[in-house]
Amino acid sequence: MRSRIAGTGSFTPERVVSNDDLAVLLDTTADWIENRSGISERRWVTGRTTTSDLAYEAAVRAMSDAAATAGDLDMILLATISPDHDFPGTACFLQDKLGAPGIPAIDVRQQCSGFMYALSMADLYIRTGQAATVLVVGAEIHSKGLDISPTGRDISILFGDGAGAFVLRAVDDPSDADSQIYSTHIHSDGSGAKALWAEAPGQARPGHRITVDDIEAGRHFPVMDGRRIFMNAVKRMPESIHEALDANGAKLDEVDWFFFHQANLRINEAVARRLDIDGSRVFNTIQRFGNTTAATIPLGIDTAVRENQLVRGQLVALSTFGAGYTWGSSLIRF
């Protein structure tokens, strides 16, 4: 038994934040932002919008695409590092909004690789016969947690808000030409955990999880060793692509589309060079949406579908790398 992507959906907020908008706040220029990241604009939420709100919009679109109802779902997996609240899990809030009580609703917190981890879990539940229809969502709101000042410039230019979703369904005894997930591969290396992290709030803090001193020192904002992240990403992502291809006896030239995590366009360009593939076969959305962390892969795939770039029957290779370090890949017949 295999799983297949029966439907895709995505959602981004209406508010568009351009490089010119950020340049005023971050004491830089629009050209500097684009040259460094490849990003032209990103979407940010307004008001009291929550991560589960974005997840809900993407989920209902994916369910509609798959002709699935809430009653069809056997499980919900939601990848995010920007939860509605510390607890309970954001998947529970999404479950309530969808009206799907009783089934497992699970948060997956593996940063930029979160959706790949969730996809792997959903695929394995279906392969083992424990589920037949699984909703997998990646959703993030970063805009509420960024240091929008010159001090936080290197990170704040990168991140956007958005969500993407798949509905996976079981396929009994598929032929090689049928839509299916051939394999998923996930990895981590905790020695790089502090290369991209937020120190507070947390239980490792003395006394309270967060203090006034932490806030004044900006310890609640993410920090990044950009050079280490870049070097590890351009090493691990090509490795993971080859791992997925080798596991299935496939070759690079057989892949129709490559979908890489959208952290930085310069990373994706470097990964394409290492793989020796034409950049036209890499579908990028970071120019429009920035880094939406766990949402980048499903958001990119749904965008490609809506723009009639990705069509049924095509072979797709996914790869991601993120904080932790975490990384992974998948080979899929869409």
C-alpha positions in Angstrom: 0.0 0.0 0.0 1.2 3.5 -0.8 -0.1 7.0 -0.2 -0.8 9.7 -2.8 -1.4 13.4 -2.8 -5.1 13.5 -3.5 -5.4 17.3 -3.0 -3.4 20.4 -2.4 -4.2 23.8 -1.0 -2.5 27.0 0.2 -3.3 30.4 1.8 -1.4 33.6 2.3 -2.5 36.8 4.0 -3.7 39.7 1.9 -1.1 42.2 3.3 1.9 42.4 1.0 5.2 43.7 2.6 7.6 44.8 0.0 11.4 45.3 0.3 10.8 49.1 0.1 8.5 48.8 3.1 11.1 46.9 5.1 14.0 49.1 4.0 12.6 52.1 5.9 12.3 50.1 9.1 15.6 48.2 8.9 17.8 51.1 7.7 18.8 49.4 4.5 17.7 49.3 0.8 15.4 47.2 -1.2 18.3 46.1 -3.5 20.3 45.0 -0.5 17.5 42.7 0.6 16.9 41.2 -2.8 20.6 40.7 -3.5 21.1 38.9 -0.2 18.0 36.8 -0.2 16.3 36.8 -3.6 13.1 38.0 -1.9 11.0 40.8 -3.4 8.0 40.7 -1.1 6.4 38.6 1.6 2.9 38.3 3.2 2.3 39.3 6.8 -0.9 38.9 8.8 -2.8 41.7 10.5 -4.8 41.9 13.7 -5.6 38.7 15.7 -5.1 36.2 12.9 -3.6 33.0 14.2 -1.5 30.2 12.7 -4.6 27.8 12.9 -6.6 30.4 10.9 -4.0 30.2 8.1 -3.9 26.4 8.4 -7.7 26.2 8.2 -7.8 28.1 5.0 -5.1 26.0 3.4 -6.8 22.8 4.7 -10.2 23.5 3.4 -8.7 24.2 -0.1 -6.8 21.0 0.0 -9.9 19.0 1.1 -12.0 20.6 -1.6 -9.3 19.7 -4.2 -9.4 16.1 -2.9 -13.2 16.0 -2.7 -12.8 15.1 1.0 -14.9 16.1 4.0 -13.9 16.4 7.6 -15.6 13.1 8.3 -13.2 11.4 5.8 -10.1 12.3 7.8 -8.4 9.7 9.9 -5.7 12.0 11.2 -4.4 15.6 11.2 -0.7 16.5 11.2 0.2 20.2 11.6 3.8 21.3 11.2 4.5 24.7 12.8 7.0 26.5 15.1 4.6 29.5 15.5 1.8 27.9 17.6 -1.4 29.8 18.5 -0.4 29.2 22.2 2.2 27.3 24.1 -0.4 24.6 24.7 -2.5 22.8 23.7 -1.2 21.9 20.2 -2.3 24.1 17.3 -3.5 21.0 15.5 -6.2 20.8 18.1 -7.4 24.3 17.3 -7.3 23.4 13.6 -9.3 20.3 14.3 -12.0 22.2 16.1 -12.3 24.7 13.2 -12.6 21.9 10.7 -15.2 20.1 12.8 -13.4 16.7 12.9 -13.5 15.5 16.5 -12.2 12.2 17.7 -9.3 11.7 15.3 -5.7 12.2 16.3 -4.5 15.9 15.9 -0.7 16.1 16.2 1.7 19.0 16.1 5.1 18.5 14.5 7.8 20.9 15.5 10.8 20.4 13.3 11.2 24.0 12.0 11.8 24.3 8.2 11.8 20.5 7.9 8.5 20.2 9.8 6.3 19.5 6.8 8.7 16.8 5.5 8.7 15.1 8.9 4.9 15.3 9.0 4.6 14.0 5.4 6.9 11.1 6.4 4.7 10.3 9.4 1.5 10.5 7.4 2.9 8.3 4.6 4.0 5.6 7.1 0.6 5.6 8.8 -1.0 5.0 5.5 1.5 2.4 4.4 1.0 0.4 7.6 -2.8 0.5 7.2 -3.4 2.6 10.3 -5.0 5.4 8.3 -6.6 5.9 4.8 -6.9 9.7 4.6 -4.6 12.1 6.3 -4.5 15.9 6.3 -1.0 17.3 6.4 -0.5 21.0 6.9 2.4 23.4 7.3 1.5 26.9 8.7 3.5 29.8 10.1 3.1 33.3 11.3 6.6 34.8 11.7 5.7 38.5 11.4 4.6 38.7 15.1 7.9 37.4 16.4 10.5 39.3 14.4 12.9 42.1 15.5 11.8 44.8 13.0 14.7 47.0 13.6 18.2 47.3 12.2 19.5 44.9 14.9 17.3 42.1 13.5 17.7 43.0 9.9 19.5 39.8 8.7 16.7 37.6 9.8 13.6 39.9 9.6 14.1 40.3 5.8 13.7 36.5 5.3 10.4 35.5 6.8 6.8 35.6 5.7 3.4 34.2 6.8 1.5 31.5 5.1 0.2 27.9 5.0 0.0 24.9 2.7 -1.7 21.6 2.9 -2.0 18.1 1.4 -4.7 15.5 1.7 -3.0 12.1 1.4 -5.0 9.0 0.5 -4.2 5.3 0.4 -3.6 3.6 -2.9 -3.7 -0.2 -3.0 -1.1 -1.9 -5.2 -0.2 1.1 -7.4 1.7 0.7 -10.6 4.9 2.8 -11.1 3.0 5.3 -13.3 0.3 6.0 -10.6 0.3 9.0 -8.3 2.1 8.0 -5.1 4.8 8.9 -2.6 7.7 6.5 -3.4 9.7 7.3 -0.3 10.5 9.8 2.4 13.8 10.3 4.2 14.3 12.5 7.3 17.5 13.3 9.4 18.7 15.6 12.1 21.9 16.6 13.8 21.5 18.4 17.2 25.1 19.7 17.2 23.8 22.5 15.1 20.8 23.4 17.2 22.1 26.8 18.2 23.0 27.9 14.7 19.5 29.1 14.3 17.4 29.4 17.5 15.5 31.6 19.9 17.0 31.4 23.5 13.8 32.5 25.3 11.2 31.7 26.4 12.3 28.3 27.6 12.7 25.9 30.5 16.5 26.2 30.3 16.2 29.8 31.6 16.9 30.3 35.3 13.7 31.0 37.2 10.9 32.2 35.0 10.8 31.0 31.4 11.2 34.6 30.2 12.1 37.8 32.1 12.1 41.5 31.5 15.8 41.2 31.1 15.4 38.6 28.4 13.0 40.9 26.5 15.2 44.0 26.9 18.2 41.9 25.6 16.1 40.6 22.7 16.6 36.9 23.6 13.1 36.2 22.5 14.0 37.0 18.9 15.5 34.4 16.6 19.3 34.6 15.9 21.2 32.8 13.1 24.7 31.9 12.1 24.0 32.5 8.5 27.3 31.1 7.2 26.9 27.8 9.1 23.3 27.4 7.9 24.2 28.1 4.3 27.2 25.7 4.3 25.2 22.9 5.8 22.1 23.4 3.7 24.0 23.3 0.4 25.7 20.1 1.6 22.7 18.2 3.1 20.0 19.1 0.5 21.8 17.6 -2.5 22.7 14.6 -0.4 19.1 14.1 0.5 18.0 14.4 -3.1 20.5 11.7 -4.1 19.2 9.5 -1.2 15.7 9.7 -2.4 16.6 8.9 -6.0 18.9 6.1 -5.1 16.3 4.5 -2.9 14.0 4.3 -5.9 16.5 3.6 -8.7 15.7 7.0 -10.3 18.0 9.5 -11.9 18.2 13.3 -11.8 17.3 13.7 -15.4 14.0 11.8 -14.8 12.8 14.4 -12.3 10.4 16.9 -13.8 10.3 19.4 -10.9 12.5 20.0 -7.8 10.9 21.7 -4.8 13.4 22.9 -2.3 12.7 24.6 1.0 12.5 28.3 0.4 14.9 29.7 3.0 17.0 31.8 0.7 17.1 31.9 -3.1 21.0 31.9 -3.0 20.9 28.6 -1.2 18.6 27.0 -3.8 20.8 28.3 -6.6 23.8 26.7 -4.9 22.0 23.4 -4.4 21.0 23.4 -8.1 24.6 23.9 -9.1 25.8 21.1 -6.9 23.2 18.8 -8.4 24.2 20.1 -11.9 20.5 20.7 -12.8 19.1 23.6 -14.7 17.5 26.2 -12.5 14.4 26.2 -14.7 13.5 22.8 -13.1 13.5 24.3 -9.6 10.2 25.8 -8.6 10.8 28.8 -6.3 8.3 30.9 -4.5 10.6 32.7 -2.1 10.6 35.8 -4.3 6.8 36.3 -3.6 6.3 34.8 -0.1 9.7 34.7 1.7 10.6 31.9 4.0 7.3 30.5 5.5 9.3 27.7 7.2 7.1 24.6 7.5 4.7 25.9 4.8 7.2 26.4 2.0 7.0 23.0 0.4 3.2 22.6 0.3 2.7 26.3 -0.5 5.2 25.9 -3.5 3.5 22.7 -4.8 0.0 24.2 -4.6 1.2 27.3 -6.3 2.7 25.2 -9.1 -0.5 23.3 -9.5 -2.6 26.5 -9.6 -0.3 28.0 -12.2 -0.5 24.8 -14.4 3.2 24.2 -14.0 2.9 20.9 -12.0 0.5 18.4 -13.5 -0.5 14.8 -12.7 2.0 12.1 -13.6 5.1 14.3 -13.2 8.0 13.1 -11.1 8.8 15.5 -8.2 11.7 15.6 -5.8 11.4 17.5 -2.5 14.3 18.5 -0.2 14.4 20.7 2.9 16.9 21.9 5.5 16.3 23.8 8.7 17.1 24.6 12.3 18.0 21.7 14.5 19.8 20.8 12.2 17.0 18.9 10.4 16.7 17.9 6.8 14.9 15.5 4.6 13.7 14.5 1.1 10.9 12.7 -0.8 10.4 11.4 -4.3 6.8 11.6 -5.5 4.8 10.7 -8.6 2.3 13.6 -8.5 
